Amino acid sequence: MNKERVHRITVPTPFPVGDVHMYVIAGDRLTLVDAGVKTEEAWQQCIQRLGEIGYRPEDIEQIVITHHHPDHVGLLDYFPHAPIIGHPKADPFLRRDRSFMDKYVRFFEEFFSECGVDRRLFSQLSKEGRSLRYASRRAIDIAVTEGDAVPGLPRWRVIETPGHAQSHIALYREDDGLLIGGDHLLLHISPNPMMEPPAEGETERPKPLLQYNESLEKMLQYDIARSLNGHGDDATDIPALVRERLAKQRQRAERVLDMVKERPHTVFAVCQKLFPTAYEQELMLTMSETIGQLDYLEANGYVRKKQEDGHYIYEAAGVSVCG
């Protein structure tokens, strides 16, 4: 059986994570998976690498995005002729219309208030938009969800992998067990499950760390020979990677549980202890990690949550060891 060739394109980013990988699949339609960041340096490297494998930007017939984060959607504007394929939950983050962005800020102002965040830090919510200058503003042209075949790539199926982002998907080719995994199975770093507001039609906030753990375990249902990742090296021993990630998760949660055993804490109080300096500059990242650990402990019965004076307070539930 003739398999589509897959080529890697690596471009720099201005973010601490470093370089990001894009992939070209030479299938029935020439497909780009993910689109780097919106910088001239990234664009020039993309053009150069495309040329090395025998293509020009105008040859790209469609683009699949694994998720909506800026380092994966930045060059979409440079391919105006190519339809965008992705999960429907990516669409509002790509469009970024005013009503959506206002709703985004309102959600986090209310949620962070309930978490006990110092209100002087709320100004960081508007600063979160700084990274969006590296993102393009497009729309999803073709929405795909769990089990869908990718147009023009009949051997590839979509696997929904929410956690790092609500819109996160991976592409799986069962023929040879090849996965294009976005940021889901990064080999050397654990992706941060980022908080997001409820999607349109939903009322409960997502719990991304719980989703991420479920998405990790979901990978064990597939015979994955290799995961081509968004950053860093490929992953090959997926069961071992999943076990390692889940074990480290339990260790991080145990540290938070020890804090809460000493006395009840607000989310922000835990965040300040976990990240004594970083929270000042990276409020969204550090709070996402913190609420994730508390969601994990609450879901597993190790802590319970109550509300006092408009703040959520977490206290130990009398269990001594994280299972």
C-alpha positions in Angstrom: 0.0 0.0 0.0 1.4 3.4 -1.0 1.8 5.5 2.1 1.8 9.3 2.2 5.2 10.8 2.8 5.4 13.0 5.9 8.0 15.8 6.1 8.9 17.8 9.2 9.3 21.6 9.1 10.8 23.3 12.2 10.6 27.0 12.9 11.6 29.2 15.8 9.2 30.7 18.3 9.6 33.6 20.8 8.3 31.4 23.5 10.2 29.5 26.3 9.2 26.2 24.7 11.5 26.9 21.8 11.1 25.6 18.3 7.8 24.3 17.0 7.4 21.5 14.4 5.0 21.6 11.4 4.3 18.6 9.2 3.7 18.3 5.5 1.7 15.2 4.4 1.9 14.4 0.7 -1.5 12.7 0.4 -4.3 13.1 -2.1 -4.2 16.7 -1.0 -0.9 18.3 0.0 -1.6 19.0 3.7 0.2 21.1 6.3 -0.4 20.1 9.9 0.0 23.1 12.2 1.4 26.5 11.2 4.1 27.8 13.5 4.2 31.4 14.8 3.6 34.7 12.9 7.1 36.0 12.6 9.1 36.8 9.5 11.9 34.4 10.6 9.4 31.5 10.9 7.9 32.3 7.5 11.3 32.4 5.8 12.3 29.1 7.4 9.0 27.6 6.3 9.5 28.7 2.7 13.1 27.4 2.7 12.2 24.0 4.1 9.2 23.7 1.8 11.6 24.3 -1.1 14.0 21.7 0.1 11.2 19.0 -0.1 10.1 20.3 -3.5 7.1 22.5 -2.7 6.1 26.2 -2.6 3.7 27.8 -0.2 1.0 28.0 -2.9 1.2 24.2 -3.3 -0.3 23.6 0.2 -3.9 22.6 -0.4 -5.2 22.5 3.1 -4.1 23.0 6.7 -5.0 20.9 9.8 -4.4 22.5 13.2 -4.0 20.2 16.2 -5.1 23.1 18.5 -5.6 26.8 18.6 -2.5 28.0 20.6 -0.5 30.8 18.9 2.6 28.7 18.2 0.5 26.4 16.1 -1.6 28.8 14.1 0.6 31.8 13.4 1.3 31.3 9.7 -2.3 30.6 8.7 -2.6 34.1 7.2 0.3 33.3 4.8 -1.8 30.5 3.2 -5.0 32.4 2.4 -6.0 30.0 -0.4 -5.9 26.9 1.9 -8.9 25.9 3.9 -8.4 25.3 7.7 -9.4 22.0 9.2 -9.7 21.6 13.0 -11.9 20.9 16.0 -14.9 23.2 16.2 -13.8 24.4 19.7 -10.8 26.1 18.0 -13.0 28.4 15.9 -13.8 31.1 18.4 -10.1 31.3 19.5 -9.1 31.7 15.8 -11.8 34.3 15.0 -11.3 36.2 18.3 -14.3 38.5 17.7 -14.9 41.2 20.3 -17.8 39.5 22.1 -15.8 36.3 22.6 -12.8 38.1 23.9 -15.0 40.1 26.3 -16.6 37.0 27.5 -13.2 35.4 28.0 -12.0 38.2 30.2 -15.2 38.3 32.2 -15.1 34.6 32.9 -11.6 34.8 34.3 -12.2 37.9 36.3 -15.1 36.1 38.1 -13.3 32.8 38.4 -10.1 34.3 39.7 -12.0 36.3 42.2 -13.6 33.1 43.5 -10.1 31.6 43.6 -8.9 34.4 45.9 -6.5 36.0 43.3 -5.2 39.4 44.3 -7.2 41.8 42.1 -4.1 43.9 41.3 -3.1 40.9 39.1 -6.3 41.0 37.0 -4.6 43.4 34.6 -2.6 40.4 33.4 -5.8 39.1 31.8 -5.5 41.8 29.1 -1.8 41.1 28.8 -2.6 37.5 27.9 -3.4 38.9 24.5 0.2 39.8 23.9 1.0 36.3 22.6 -1.9 36.7 20.1 0.3 38.9 18.0 2.0 35.7 16.9 -1.4 34.1 15.9 -3.3 34.5 12.7 -7.0 35.4 12.6 -8.8 32.9 10.5 -11.8 30.6 10.9 -12.3 26.8 10.8 -13.5 26.0 7.3 -13.9 22.2 7.9 -14.7 21.0 11.4 -13.5 17.5 12.4 -14.2 15.5 15.6 -13.5 12.1 17.0 -13.2 9.3 14.4 -13.5 11.6 11.3 -11.2 11.0 8.3 -9.3 14.0 7.3 -10.4 15.2 3.8 -7.8 14.3 1.3 -6.1 12.0 3.8 -8.4 8.9 3.9 -5.9 6.8 6.0 -5.8 9.3 8.8 -8.3 9.5 11.6 -9.0 12.2 14.1 -8.5 11.4 17.8 -9.9 14.0 20.3 -7.3 14.7 23.0 -8.6 17.6 25.1 -6.5 18.8 28.0 -3.7 21.0 26.9 -6.4 22.8 24.9 -10.1 22.1 24.6 -9.7 22.0 20.8 -6.8 19.5 20.8 -6.8 16.7 18.3 -4.2 14.2 17.1 -4.1 12.5 13.7 -3.6 8.7 13.6 -2.6 6.5 10.6 -3.5 3.0 11.6 -1.6 1.4 8.7 1.8 2.0 10.4 0.8 3.4 13.8 2.0 6.9 13.0 0.5 9.7 15.1 0.9 13.4 14.6 0.3 14.4 18.2 0.6 18.1 18.5 1.4 19.0 22.1 -0.2 15.9 23.7 2.7 13.5 24.0 5.7 15.7 24.3 8.7 13.6 25.3 10.8 15.9 27.6 8.2 18.3 29.0 4.7 17.8 30.3 2.3 20.1 28.5 0.4 22.5 30.8 -3.4 21.8 30.7 -4.7 25.4 30.2 -7.9 26.7 31.7 -10.5 27.9 29.2 -14.0 29.3 29.6 -17.0 27.0 29.0 -17.6 26.5 25.3 -20.7 27.9 23.7 -23.7 25.9 25.0 -21.8 24.6 28.1 -22.2 25.9 31.6 -19.5 24.1 33.6 -15.9 25.2 33.3 -13.7 22.5 31.8 -11.3 20.7 34.1 -8.3 20.4 31.7 -6.0 18.3 33.9 -8.6 15.6 34.4 -9.2 15.7 30.6 -5.5 15.5 29.9 -5.1 12.4 32.1 -8.0 10.8 30.4 -6.6 11.7 27.0 -3.2 10.2 28.0 -4.9 6.9 29.0 -6.9 7.0 25.8 -3.6 6.7 23.9 -3.2 3.1 25.3 -6.2 2.1 23.1 -4.1 2.6 20.0 -1.1 0.8 18.6 1.1 3.9 18.2 4.5 3.1 16.8 5.7 6.8 16.8 4.3 10.1 17.8 5.5 13.1 15.7 5.2 15.9 18.2 4.8 19.7 18.1 8.0 20.3 20.1 11.1 18.2 20.7 11.8 14.7 19.8 9.4 12.0 18.6 7.9 9.6 21.2 8.0 5.9 20.6 7.3 4.0 23.8 3.9 5.5 24.4 2.8 3.2 27.3 6.0 4.1 29.2 5.5 7.8 28.6 1.8 7.6 29.7 2.9 5.8 32.9 5.6 8.3 33.6 3.3 11.3 33.1 0.6 9.9 35.4 3.1 9.0 38.1 4.5 12.5 38.0 1.0 13.9 38.2 0.3 11.9 41.4 3.6 13.3 42.9 2.6 16.9 42.1 -0.8 16.3 43.6 0.7 14.8 46.8 2.7 18.0 47.3 -0.5 20.1 47.0 -2.3 17.7 49.4 0.4 18.2 52.0 -0.2 21.9 51.9 -4.0 21.6 52.3 -3.5 19.1 55.1 -1.7 21.8 57.1 -4.7 24.2 56.8 -7.4 25.1 54.3 -6.2 27.1 51.3 -7.7 29.2 48.6 -6.6 28.3 45.1 -4.4 31.4 44.9 -2.8 30.6 48.2 -1.7 27.2 46.8 -0.6 28.9 43.6 1.7 31.3 45.6 3.3 28.4 47.4 3.8 26.4 44.3 5.1 29.3 42.2 6.4 31.9 44.7 7.7 34.3 42.0 6.4 33.0 38.7 2.7 33.7 39.4 3.4 37.5 39.2 4.4 37.2 35.6 2.6 34.0 34.5 -0.7 34.1 36.2 -2.7 32.0 33.7 0.0 29.3 33.5 0.5 29.0 37.2 -3.2 29.2 38.1 -4.0 26.6 35.4 -1.5 24.2 37.0 -2.8 24.9 40.5 -6.5 24.5 39.8 -5.6 21.4 37.9 -4.0 19.8 40.9 -7.0 20.7 43.1 -9.4 19.4 40.5 -7.5 16.1 40.5 -7.5 15.9 44.3 -11.2 16.8 44.6 -12.2 14.3 41.9 -10.3 11.5 43.7 -11.8 12.4 47.1 -8.6 13.7 48.7 -9.9 17.3 49.2 -13.3 19.0 49.4 -14.3 22.4 48.4 -16.5 25.0 50.2 -17.2 28.6 49.7 -16.5 31.3 52.3 -16.8 35.0 51.7 -17.1 34.6 48.0 -13.9 32.4 47.8 -13.5 28.7 47.2 -11.6 27.1 50.1 -10.0 23.6 49.8 -9.5 21.4 52.8 -8.2 17.9 53.3 -10.8 15.1 53.3 -8.9 12.9 55.7 -7.1 10.7 53.1 -3.4 10.3 53.7 -2.0 9.0 50.4 -2.8 9.8 46.8 -3.7 6.7 44.9 
